[in-house]
């Protein structure tokens, strides 16, 4: 299983499935991360947290712990 955390800078991935439950999963979905959406990894902070993403035409930063809940292909 490949997660968003494994995607390298400059790569694009498509969301397959969201893991996690309740409020955490809801928050990820509220940010626009839903099944089938493409995510471009723009940059990763020097220590690896957070990741800066480009999704649905806007910039978004997510923690690595949240990125691990997003399964991609």
C-alpha positions as CSV (number, residue, x, y, z in Angstrom):
1,X,0.0,0.0,0.0
2,X,1.4,3.4,-1.1
3,X,0.4,6.4,0.9
4,X,0.8,10.1,0.2
5,X,3.7,10.2,2.6
6,X,5.7,8.0,0.1
7,X,5.1,10.3,-2.9
8,X,8.3,12.3,-3.8
9,X,8.5,16.1,-4.5
10,X,7.4,16.8,-8.1
11,X,5.3,13.7,-8.4
12,X,1.5,13.5,-8.8
13,X,-0.6,10.9,-7.2
14,X,-4.3,9.9,-7.4
15,X,-6.2,9.3,-4.1
16,X,-7.5,5.7,-3.9
17,X,-8.8,5.5,-0.4
18,X,-8.9,7.4,2.9
19,X,-8.1,5.6,6.2
20,X,-8.8,6.9,9.7
21,X,-12.1,7.5,11.3
22,X,-14.6,10.0,12.5
23,X,-13.5,13.6,12.8
24,X,-10.0,13.0,11.4
25,X,-11.3,11.4,8.1
26,X,-14.0,14.1,7.9
27,X,-11.3,16.9,8.2
28,X,-9.2,15.3,5.4
29,X,-12.3,15.2,3.2
30,X,-13.2,18.8,4.1
31,X,-9.8,19.8,2.8
32,X,-10.8,18.5,-0.6
33,X,-9.0,15.2,-0.4
34,X,-11.5,12.7,-1.7
35,X,-11.2,9.5,-3.8
36,X,-10.1,10.1,-7.4
37,X,-8.6,13.5,-6.9
38,X,-5.1,14.2,-8.1
39,X,-2.5,15.6,-5.7
40,X,0.8,17.2,-6.7
41,X,3.5,17.3,-4.1
42,X,5.1,20.7,-4.3
43,X,7.6,20.6,-1.5
44,X,8.4,19.0,1.8
45,X,9.8,20.9,4.8
46,X,13.5,20.3,5.6
47,X,12.7,17.9,8.5
48,X,9.9,16.2,6.5
49,X,6.9,17.8,8.1
50,X,4.6,19.3,6.8
51,X,4.2,18.5,3.1
52,X,3.0,21.2,0.7
53,X,0.5,20.0,-1.8
54,X,-1.3,21.4,-4.8
55,X,-4.9,20.0,-4.9
56,X,-7.9,21.2,-6.9
57,X,-6.0,24.4,-7.8
58,X,-5.0,25.5,-4.3
59,X,-2.1,25.0,-1.9
60,X,-2.5,22.8,1.1
61,X,-0.1,21.8,3.9
62,X,-0.6,18.5,5.6
63,X,1.3,16.7,8.4
64,X,3.0,13.4,7.7
65,X,0.7,11.7,10.2
66,X,-2.3,12.8,8.1
67,X,-0.5,11.9,4.8
68,X,-0.1,8.3,6.1
69,X,-4.0,8.0,6.1
70,X,-4.3,8.8,2.4
71,X,-3.8,5.8,0.1
72,X,-2.7,6.7,-3.4
73,X,-1.7,5.1,-6.7
